[in-house]
Amino acid sequence: MKNILLCPNARRDRGLPATKRVAEMARAHGAEVNICPLMDEDGAELRPEDPNIFSKAELIIAFGGDGTVLRAAKLAVGTDIPVLGINMGGKGFLAEIEPDQLEAVPEILRGGFEREKRLALDVELTRGGEMIARDIAINDAVLSGGGKVVELSVFGDGHKISHFAGDGVIIATPTGSTAYSMSAGGPIVEPTAQNIIITPICAHSLEARPYVLVADRRVSAEVGFGKTNPAYFTVDGRDRTSVLSGDCLKASKSDKTVCFARIAGRSFYRRVNEKLRTNEK
């Protein structure tokens, strides 16, 4: 690895001690190192001064929680550049390394990792047949009442899957199955699987259940005209857009993929169990 991009969340890695340590390791390995903070110490998002800096990297290392890793991955989506997460936050399901495991970095810099390509979703919000928002989801797209009940109908390839009132619905990738979807009672799915996951949020119906669909389904969720409460659309937990009755969220498998770096021999099941046990302490 000759060109390494380090993307810290300065609020999590305050003073950047972990970032600086990894930068020293990479330079000792003979790599060119660029540092591109994604958040400052106050938690404000930062934009790269050079938008091409991501495409030049051979490996991107993100320092922060899952949100930071997601943001780095989103800037690299559609490329084959692997993203490695170093957990400086809480759950860290997307992170491969904990802060006390930085001794693993030199082996990674020598190419000692596996590339994991994962599914992403093209999502859009339409109103009266016209698109009003578009994005690509690495974790999920959500229609939510913001804590209030909304009426929703969910479809797969135009066929109704369920109709319910509740707090909302999550349309997730396998990568996102351990995020909001899991907290809402959805299944844990191996991140390299080719599936789309539909998870109702606090549905007021015994018939509303999570569904795991094959990846080539075209999923949609429509807000009912009986809705009187405000509703919102978010992708990967960011950029909330207001939703009206009749608006429709559409999601389908993207032609673009996202690539993560994984340490060889470390199983997904072990990683999830370790994270869940850590959260219970």
C-alpha positions as CSV (number, residue, x, y, z in Angstrom):
1,M,0.0,0.0,0.0
2,K,1.7,3.2,-1.2
3,N,-1.1,5.8,-0.8
4,I,-3.0,5.8,2.4
5,L,-5.9,8.2,3.3
6,L,-6.7,8.7,7.0
7,C,-10.2,10.0,7.8
8,P,-10.5,10.9,11.4
9,N,-13.5,12.2,13.4
10,A,-11.6,14.8,15.4
11,R,-14.4,14.7,18.1
12,R,-13.7,11.0,18.7
13,D,-10.0,11.0,18.2
14,R,-9.5,14.3,20.0
15,G,-6.0,15.7,19.3
16,L,-5.7,12.8,16.7
17,P,-3.3,10.6,18.7
18,A,-4.6,7.4,17.0
19,T,-4.5,9.0,13.6
20,K,-1.0,10.3,14.1
21,R,0.2,6.9,15.3
22,V,-1.2,5.1,12.2
23,A,0.3,7.8,10.0
24,E,3.7,7.1,11.5
25,M,3.2,3.4,10.8
26,A,2.2,4.0,7.2
27,R,5.2,6.4,6.5
28,A,7.5,3.8,8.1
29,H,6.1,1.3,5.6
30,G,7.0,3.7,2.8
31,A,3.5,5.0,2.1
32,E,2.4,8.4,1.2
33,V,-0.1,9.6,3.8
34,N,-2.9,12.1,3.4
35,I,-5.1,13.1,6.3
36,C,-8.7,14.2,5.6
37,P,-10.8,14.9,8.8
38,L,-14.5,14.2,8.3
39,M,-15.6,16.0,11.5
40,D,-14.0,18.7,13.7
41,E,-13.8,18.6,17.5
42,D,-17.2,20.2,17.8
43,G,-18.9,17.5,15.7
44,A,-19.4,19.6,12.6
45,E,-18.9,17.8,9.3
46,L,-16.0,18.8,7.1
47,R,-15.8,18.5,3.3
48,P,-12.6,17.3,1.6
49,E,-10.7,20.3,0.2
50,D,-9.7,18.0,-2.7
51,P,-12.7,16.0,-3.9
52,N,-10.3,13.7,-5.8
53,I,-8.3,12.7,-2.7
54,F,-10.5,9.6,-2.2
55,S,-10.0,8.2,-5.7
56,K,-6.2,8.5,-5.4
57,A,-6.0,6.3,-2.3
58,E,-5.2,2.6,-2.2
59,L,-6.7,2.2,1.3
60,I,-8.9,4.5,3.4
61,I,-8.8,4.2,7.2
62,A,-11.6,5.9,9.1
63,F,-11.3,6.7,12.8
64,G,-14.6,7.1,14.7
65,G,-17.9,5.4,15.2
66,D,-20.1,3.8,12.6
67,G,-21.2,7.2,11.3
68,T,-17.7,8.2,10.4
69,V,-17.0,4.8,8.7
70,L,-20.2,5.2,6.8
71,R,-19.3,8.7,5.6
72,A,-15.9,7.6,4.4
73,A,-17.4,4.6,2.7
74,K,-20.0,6.8,1.0
75,L,-17.3,9.0,-0.4
76,A,-15.6,5.9,-1.8
77,V,-18.7,4.1,-3.0
78,G,-18.5,2.8,-6.6
79,T,-14.7,2.4,-6.4
80,D,-12.7,-0.7,-5.4
81,I,-10.9,1.2,-2.7
82,P,-11.2,-0.7,0.6
83,V,-12.3,1.2,3.8
84,L,-11.0,0.1,7.1
85,G,-12.7,1.3,10.3
86,I,-10.9,1.9,13.6
87,N,-13.5,2.1,16.3
88,M,-13.4,5.3,18.3
89,G,-17.1,5.3,19.1
90,G,-19.6,3.0,20.7
91,K,-20.9,-0.1,18.9
92,G,-18.5,0.1,16.0
93,F,-20.2,-2.7,14.0
94,L,-18.5,-1.4,10.8
95,A,-15.1,-1.1,12.4
96,E,-12.5,-3.9,12.1
97,I,-10.0,-2.6,14.8
98,E,-10.4,-1.3,18.3
99,P,-8.1,1.5,19.6
100,D,-6.0,-1.1,21.6
101,Q,-5.4,-3.2,18.5
102,L,-3.4,-0.7,16.4
103,E,-0.5,-3.2,16.3
104,A,-2.6,-5.0,13.6
105,V,-2.1,-2.0,11.3
106,P,1.4,-2.8,9.8
107,E,0.2,-6.2,8.6
108,I,-2.8,-4.5,6.9
109,L,-0.5,-2.0,5.3
110,R,1.4,-4.9,3.8
111,G,-1.9,-6.1,2.2
112,G,-2.8,-8.5,4.9
113,F,-6.5,-8.1,4.6
114,E,-9.5,-9.3,2.6
115,R,-11.6,-7.1,0.4
116,E,-15.3,-7.4,1.0
117,K,-17.6,-6.0,-1.7
118,R,-21.0,-5.2,-0.4
119,L,-24.4,-4.2,-1.8
120,A,-25.6,-0.6,-1.8
121,L,-29.1,0.6,-2.6
122,D,-30.2,3.3,-5.0
123,V,-33.0,5.1,-3.2
124,E,-35.3,8.0,-4.2
125,L,-38.3,9.8,-2.7
126,T,-41.1,10.6,-5.2
127,R,-44.1,12.9,-4.9
128,G,-46.8,12.8,-7.5
129,G,-44.6,10.8,-9.7
130,E,-41.7,13.3,-9.6
131,M,-38.4,12.6,-7.8
132,I,-37.7,15.1,-4.9
133,A,-34.7,13.3,-3.3
134,R,-32.2,10.7,-4.4
135,D,-29.3,9.1,-2.6
136,I,-27.3,5.8,-2.3
137,A,-27.7,3.8,0.9
138,I,-24.9,1.8,2.4
139,N,-26.8,1.0,5.6
140,D,-30.5,1.9,5.2
141,A,-33.2,4.2,4.0
142,V,-35.9,5.1,6.5
143,L,-39.4,6.5,6.5
144,S,-40.2,7.6,10.0
145,G,-42.9,9.5,11.9
146,G,-40.2,10.9,14.2
147,G,-41.8,9.2,17.2
148,K,-45.4,9.6,16.0
149,V,-47.5,7.0,14.2
150,V,-47.7,7.0,10.4
151,E,-49.6,4.8,8.0
152,L,-47.5,2.8,5.5
153,S,-47.9,0.4,2.7
154,V,-44.8,-1.7,1.6
155,F,-44.4,-3.3,-1.8
156,G,-42.0,-5.7,-3.5
157,D,-42.0,-5.5,-7.3
158,G,-45.4,-3.8,-7.1
159,H,-47.0,-6.5,-5.0
160,K,-48.2,-5.5,-1.5
161,I,-46.1,-7.0,1.3
162,S,-47.7,-5.3,4.2
163,H,-49.9,-2.4,5.3
164,F,-49.6,-1.0,8.9
165,A,-49.6,1.9,11.2
166,G,-46.4,2.4,13.2
167,D,-43.3,4.5,13.8
168,G,-42.0,3.8,10.3
169,V,-40.2,1.3,8.1
170,I,-36.5,0.6,7.5
171,I,-35.2,-0.7,4.1
172,A,-31.7,-2.0,4.8
173,T,-28.8,-3.6,3.2
174,P,-27.1,-6.6,4.8
175,T,-24.4,-4.1,6.0
176,G,-27.1,-2.2,7.7
177,S,-28.8,-5.2,9.3
178,T,-26.7,-4.6,12.5
179,A,-27.7,-1.0,12.7
180,Y,-31.2,0.6,13.2
181,S,-32.8,-2.5,11.6
182,M,-31.5,-4.8,14.4
183,S,-32.6,-2.4,17.1
184,A,-36.1,-2.5,15.6
185,G,-36.2,-6.3,15.7
186,G,-34.9,-7.1,12.2
187,P,-32.7,-10.0,11.4
188,I,-28.9,-10.1,11.4
189,V,-27.7,-10.8,7.9
190,E,-24.2,-11.6,6.8
191,P,-22.9,-8.3,5.3
192,T,-21.7,-9.9,2.0
193,A,-25.2,-11.4,1.3
194,Q,-27.3,-10.1,-1.6
195,N,-30.5,-9.2,0.1
196,I,-32.8,-6.3,0.8
197,I,-34.2,-6.2,4.4
198,I,-37.6,-4.6,5.3
199,T,-38.1,-3.9,9.0
200,P,-41.2,-2.3,10.4
201,I,-40.6,0.1,13.3
202,C,-43.0,-0.5,16.3
203,A,-45.8,-1.5,14.0
204,H,-49.4,-1.5,15.5
205,S,-50.1,-4.8,13.8
206,L,-49.3,-8.5,14.5
207,E,-49.0,-9.1,10.8
208,A,-46.2,-6.6,10.1
209,R,-43.0,-8.6,10.2
210,P,-39.5,-8.2,8.9
211,Y,-38.8,-9.5,5.4
212,V,-35.6,-10.6,3.8
213,L,-35.9,-10.3,0.0
214,V,-33.6,-11.2,-2.9
215,A,-31.5,-8.3,-4.1
216,D,-33.2,-7.8,-7.5
217,R,-36.5,-6.8,-6.0
218,R,-37.7,-3.3,-6.4
219,V,-39.0,-2.2,-3.0
220,S,-41.3,0.7,-2.3
221,A,-43.0,2.2,0.8
222,E,-45.8,4.6,0.5
223,V,-47.1,7.0,3.1
224,G,-50.9,6.6,3.5
225,F,-53.4,9.4,2.9
226,G,-54.7,8.8,6.4
227,K,-51.5,10.2,7.8
228,T,-51.9,13.3,10.0
229,N,-48.5,13.3,11.7
230,P,-45.3,14.7,10.1
231,A,-43.0,12.1,8.6
232,Y,-39.4,12.1,7.4
233,F,-37.1,10.4,5.0
234,T,-33.4,9.7,5.8
235,V,-30.6,7.8,4.2
236,D,-27.9,6.3,6.5
237,G,-29.2,8.5,9.3
238,R,-28.5,11.8,7.6
239,D,-30.1,14.7,5.8
240,R,-33.7,14.4,6.9
241,T,-36.4,15.3,4.3
242,S,-40.0,16.0,5.2
243,V,-42.5,13.6,3.7
244,L,-46.2,14.1,2.8
245,S,-49.2,11.8,2.3
246,G,-48.8,9.9,-0.9
247,D,-45.0,10.2,-1.1
248,C,-43.2,7.0,-2.0
249,L,-39.8,5.7,-1.0
250,K,-38.3,3.5,-3.8
251,A,-35.2,1.3,-3.3
252,S,-33.3,-1.1,-5.5
253,K,-29.9,-2.7,-5.8
254,S,-27.3,-0.2,-7.0
255,D,-24.8,-0.9,-9.8
256,K,-22.3,0.6,-7.4
257,T,-20.8,-1.4,-4.5
258,V,-18.8,-0.5,-1.4
259,C,-15.6,-2.2,-0.4
260,F,-14.5,-2.8,3.2
261,A,-11.2,-4.2,4.4
262,R,-11.5,-7.2,6.7
263,I,-8.8,-9.0,8.7
264,A,-8.5,-12.6,7.3
265,G,-9.8,-15.3,9.6
266,R,-12.0,-13.1,11.8
267,S,-15.6,-14.4,11.5
268,F,-18.6,-12.1,11.2
269,Y,-20.4,-14.1,13.9
270,R,-17.6,-13.6,16.4
271,R,-17.4,-9.9,15.6
272,V,-21.1,-9.4,16.2
273,N,-21.2,-11.4,19.4
274,E,-18.2,-9.4,20.7
275,K,-19.9,-6.1,19.9
276,L,-23.2,-7.1,21.5
277,R,-21.5,-8.3,24.6
278,T,-19.5,-5.1,24.8
279,N,-22.7,-3.1,24.6
280,E,-24.2,-5.0,27.5
281,K,-21.4,-4.1,29.9
